[in-house]
Amino acid sequence: MPLLLRRFFLVVVGLAYAQRIKATFGILEGNGTTYPHSGLFYHWEDVSTQSTNALVISLFGVEPFGNDLAYDPKTKLLFIIGGGPDAFTWKGSVYALDVWRSLVPLSTRLDSIGARRLAVKDTLLLVTRSRAPYFTAYRISYDPQTRTLALDSLWSPISPLLRSVPDGLLLWGDTAFITISYNASSYASDSLVVGINLQTRQVFASWQVFRNPTELVRIKDSLYVACYGDFGNNLRIARIVPSQSTVQIWDAGYQSFGGFTTDTSGVRDTILFWSSDGALRAFDVKTGQTAPTPYLGLASGGAPFFNYGLLWVGSQLWMSFTNYTDTSLIILRDPNRLPPPPHLDTLFVANGIGGIGYPALRRFIYVEDDTVRSTPTALAATALEEGLLHYQSAAGVLIWTGSSTPIDITVWNPVGQVVRRGERGEKRLYVGDLAAGVYVATATDERGRRITYRFWKP
């Protein structure tokens, strides 16, 4: 079974050389009460060493109900949208993190601009907004030495078509495609997709689709739009070819409340979405039909954990579930190694290896980048000394170093099976007799911190 990750504690050292990083970021909404801030899920892999780490952190000062995030490869900044004090009071401030150095938001932010979605193009931060002018391009200027950030408003297009909340944004070359989703005051559904030319700074085209268009994905030469209507009807999927004025709209055959993605590597003609019955569905864009059985047999019975976020990167599938006070995360790395379906059920999601402990993981992004900056810690140096797992290949042992005492050390194989477990308080665990391959070790210390460490056993 795939591995559910509970709480994470990032333990890394600063690196001065250029390194290739593969990272997944996810925004956790919080709930405004027991979790008064938005949070960040962060999983990264150093390609050169094959080491991985992950953590969940509260973003103090960032309003709960956060909605989106985007990465800028030029400045190495991660931008995040905070929501508001409650689900119906939307501030939509934009924050920035120098993510390879620190997970503390920079002091500069776009305060209370009603931001909904984000994208980065060259030196521009593109923001859709819940009120007029509904779309604004900001110039990004950042000095990493002094950590000084400036976000200057440059332009907003003027068009009568920009009339409602744009809750979807996709960047394709020099064009920003946005969905015109719903009226901010009445919540009445709208039904447009609009194209904005970033060179001319003007709206150049629009397409009429089904009600409440929200998510946008691209497959080859086409855009595909998730249209939810009033959520009491089946999901509609609209196909737009930007060079044409006609729109093709399919009934996906199932209700859906969210989760709409395609493989970011762009090699499949399939869209995955969560249906309201808890199943992961696969829609074939060539036939315009949804497969009659759940994708890879992945289905959940619902309560107490409901399906929520979704990310698809090649052979990896990231799925989050929430009960609005906690989040469970399943990472599926190799579908070919799964046992026969079904693979998920309510009991496993709720009572598997555990929940993240922070509601609710709404959106993911995947980033590959080279950086010469220090790997982020966002933790005090004293905290870094409290616990670290290290594999000593010559002796074939996992070693816990640090001042705290581990409650347990557990080793998992790539399909989530426990293959070795240490005794309570044991700081060395022999794994030299395990078969060659990649393993994940987890350790929980006496203070409740959880460390995840990936290693290669030759």
N, C-alpha and C positions, 0 to 999 in steps of 0.2 A: 504494500500500500504506500502511497506517497506520504511524504513527511509533513506533518503539521508542526509549525513552529510556535512556541509560546512566547516568553519574553526574552529579549536579546540584550546582550551587553557587549558593546564594541570594544575590542582590545587590539590595538594596532600600534605600531611605532612609526615615527616620521620617516619619510623616504625622500632622499634628495635627488634621486635619479628619475629620469622619465619612465613612466610605467603605463601600461595599457590596462584600463579599468573597464569592466563591464558592470553596470550598476542598474538596479531597479529601485525606483522611488515610488512611494504611494502616499497619498494624503489621507489622514485619518480625521474624520469630521469632529470628534468630540461630541458632547451633548449639551454643553452650556451649564451643567450642574456639577455632577461628580467629575466630569472631564471638561473644565471651563475653557480649554484652548484646543485649537486644532493640533494634530500630531503628525509626525513623519515616520513612515516605515522606510528603512534604508537597507538594502542588501547589495554588497559589492564583491567582486572577484578580481584579484590581481592576476592577470593572465600569465605573467612571467613566473610566478610562484605557485599558481593554482590554489592559493589560499582564499577563503571566503569568510566574510563576517556579516553580521546583520544586527540591527537594533530597532527599537521603537522608542521615540523620544517625544516629549511634549514640547511644542513650540510656544514658549511663554510669550504672551503679548499678542499672539496671532489668534484672532477671534475664532470661536468654534464654527462648525458647519462649513469648513473650508471646501472649496469647490474645484480647484484645478491647479496644475503645476506645469512648468515648462523649463527646459534647460538651454542655456546659451553656451555653445562650444567655444566662442571667442573669449568671453570674459570668465568662463567657468562658473557662472552663477546659476543657482537654481531659484526660479521665481515661483511664489506660492500665493494663492488667493485665500485670504481669510474671509469668513462669512459675516456673522453678526452675533449679538448677545443671545438671540434665539432664532428659531427657524423662520420667523416671519419679519425680522428686522434685519435688512440686508445692508451691510456697510461695504463689503467688497473691496477691502484694502489689499494692495499688492506688496508683498515682502520679498526680500532677496537674501540668499544665503551663499557665502563663499564656501561651497559645499565640500571642497577638498581640504579645507583648513578648519572650518568650524561649522557647527550646526546651530549657532546662535544667529538669529536674523540681524542683518545690518541695520543701522539706525535710520537710513534713508528708506522711505516707503511712499507709495501712492496711497494716500489716506482717504478712505470713504469715497471712492470713485464709482462704486457700483459694479466692480469688475465681475465678470462671469467666466470667461475663458481666455486662455493665453496661448501665444505662439511667438517664436523668435525667428526673425529673418535678418541676416547680416547684423547691422547695428540697431535694428528696430525691435522693440517689444510691442507686439500687437495685442490689443485688449478689446474684447467685446464687453459692453456695459449694459446694465439694466435700465438705464435712462439715457435720454438724448445727451450726446450725439450717437450713442450706441456702439461706436467703434472709434478707437483712437490709436494712433501710432506714436510711440515714445522713443526718443533716442537714448540708447544706453551708453553711458560713459563711466568706466570703472578703472581706478588705480589700485591694483592688488597690493602694492607696497604700503600704502596708507589706508587701504580699505575704504576709499572714498568713492561713493556711488552718486551719480546724477542721472535722473530720469526726467527728460525734458519733453513736454508735449509738443509734437511737431505738426500733426494735421489730423483732421477727421473728415471723411467724405460727407457731402451734403446730398441727400436724396430722399424723396418721399417714401421710398421703399424701406428705409431704415426707420421703422415705426413701432417695433415691439422688441422684447428681450431676445437677443441672439444667444441661444444656449448651446450652439455648436460652432466650432471653428476648425478649419483644416487649411493648411498652407500647401500650395502646389505651385512651385516655381515662383513667379512674380504675382501670383493671384492668391488672395485670401477668400475662401468660400465660407460663408456664415449662414446659419439657419435662423430664420425669423420665427421664433417659437411661440411666444404667448405675450399677452398684454400684462404689464407689471401691476396694474391696478385691479383689473377684473379677473385676471388669470384666464381670460378667454383665449382659446388656441388660435394661432396664426398658421400660415401654411406656405412660406416662401423659403427658397434658398437664393442667396444673393452672391454675386461675384464682384470683388473689389480689386481693381488693378493697382498694384503698389507703386508702379511707375507713374501713372497718370493721376493716382490718388482719387479715382472716381469709381462709382458703381457702373459696371459696363453690361451686366446681364442679370436676369432673374429667372427662376423656374418655379412654377406652381406645383406643390406636392400635397401629400395628405396632411391632415391637421397635426400640430405639435411636433414638427421635425426637430430632432435634438442632436443625435450623434451622427458624425460623418466619417466614412472610411473611404480609402481609394484602393481600387484593384485595377491595375493596368491603365486603360485610358478612360476609366469611368469613376464617378463618385456614387456611393451608395449611402442613403440617408435612412436612419431609423425614425419613423413617424409613429408616435404613440397614441394620437387622438386624445380621448379622455381617459385612457387606460382601462376602459370597460370593453374595448373592442380588440380585435386581433392586431398585432403589430403589422404595419405596412412598411415595405422596403421600397424606396424609390431609387431608380437608376437614372443618373444624369451624365450625359456626354457633353462636356463644356462647349464643344464646337457646334452643338445642335440645340435647337429650341424645344424639342419634344422630350417628354419625360415618360418613363415606363414605371408603373407602380404595381407591385405584387402584394397579395395577402400572404403573410408568412404562416398563417394557419394556427397561430397560438397568440395568446395574450403575453405581454412582456412588460415588466416594470423597470427594465434597465439591463445593462450589460450588453455591449454590442461591439464586436471587434473582428478584425481579420489578422492574418499572420503578417507581422510587420516586415518580414523578409520579402513579402510580395510575390510568393511563389505559388500560392493556392488561390483557387476560385471559390473560396468558401468564406462565409461570415458565420461567426458563432454568436449566439445570444441566449440569455436566460429566459425560459418561458415561465409563466406564472405557476405552473405545476412543479417547479423545482428542477426541471431537467435542463441540461445544456443542449441546445439545438444547433444543427448545422444547416445553413441555407446555401444552396448551390446557385451561384449567380448565372451559370450557363443555362440551367433548366428553369430557374425561377421558382424552385420548390424547396421546401424544408424536408429533410429526411424524416421518415416516420418513427425512427427510434432515436434515443438520446445519443449524442456524439460520444463515442468510446464507451457507451453505457453509463455516462456520468449523470447521476440524478440524485436529488436529495428530497426527502419527504417534507421539508419545510421546518416548522417550529420545532425547537426553540431558535434555531439558527436559519436565517434566510440568505439565499444567494445575493451577491451584491456586486463586487468589482470583478473585472476580467481583463487579462492581458495575454496575448499570444505572440510568442517570439520563437519562430522556428519550431523546434521540438519541445520547447518549454511552454507550459500553460499555467498561468497564475490565476487562482480563483480565491476570492475572499467571501466570507459569510459573516453575518452579523445578527445579534439579537438586540442591537441598539444600546447595549451596555458593554459588549465585548465583541471581539472579532476573531474568527478562525481563518487561517490561511492554509491553502493547499497548493503546493508547487509540484506540478507534474512535469518531469524532465524527459522521460523517454516513453512515449505511449506504447512502443513495441514490447516493452517489458512488463506490461500490465497483465495480471491474471484475468480470467474471464469476468465479464460484467455480471452484476452491477458493481461499480467501484466506490460510490458514495452512498451513504444513507444518513438520516438525521442523527442516529446514535454516534456514528463515526465523527461527523462534523462537530457535534456538541461535546463529545466525550473522548475524542481521540487523544493525541499527545497534548492538546490544550489549545487555548485561545491566546491571542496576542495580548488581551487585557486592555484594549483601548477601542472604543467604537468610532466610526465604522469605516473600513478601508474602502474609499469611494473610487478613486482613480489611480492607475499606475502609469508610469512612463519608463521606457527602457533606454539607457544611454551607454554608448561605447565611446571612450575618449582617451587621449593621452594627456597626462598631466605631470608636471615637474614640481607641483606644489606638494606640501606635506599631506599625507593621508589624513582625513579628518578624525579628530578625536571627540571634540565637543564635551570632553570629560576632564576633570582635574587630573593632574599628573599623579596625585596620590591614589585616585581611583584606578588608574591604569595599573598600579602595582598590586592591586588586590587580587587579581586572578588572571592567569593566562595558560592556555593549553598549547603544548608544543609536542610534535612527533619527532622522536629521536630514531632515525632510520636504522642506524648501526645496531642499536640495542633492541629495536622493535617494540618500543614502549611509548605510550602517551604519558607526558609529564605535566603535572599541575605546578605552576610556580606562583608565588605571591603569598601575602600574609594571611589571607583568609583560608578557611578549610572547606574543601568541596564536600557537599552532601553525597553526591554520586557523580560518576563519569559513565556515560553510555555511548556506545558506538553503534551506528546504523549503516546498513548497506544502501545502495542507490534506490532500492524500491521500498525503503522505509521499514525494514525488518531489523530488530535489535539483534546484533551478533555478539556483543560483549558488554558486560556491565560490571563496574567495579564495586567494591565494598564501601560502605559509608566511611568517609574520611580518608579513603585511600588516595594518595597523590600520584601513584604510578600504576599504569594499567598495561599489561602485556598484550600486544596485538600482533606479534611477529608471526604467529601461525595462521593468520587470516590469509585468504586468497588475495592475489595482487588485484589492485583496483582502487577506486575512489571511495572514501568513506566520510561520514559526517559524525563528529564527536560532539556531544552536548554535555555540559557540566553546570550544576546548580550549586552555588555556595551557600554558606550558613546565613547570609543576609538576603537570600532569595534572588540574587542576580543569576541570570542564565547566559551562558556563553555558548556560541556555536562555532565550531572549528572544522574546516574541511581539509583532508589530507590525502595524499597519495601513498598507498602501501605497495612498494615494488615487489 
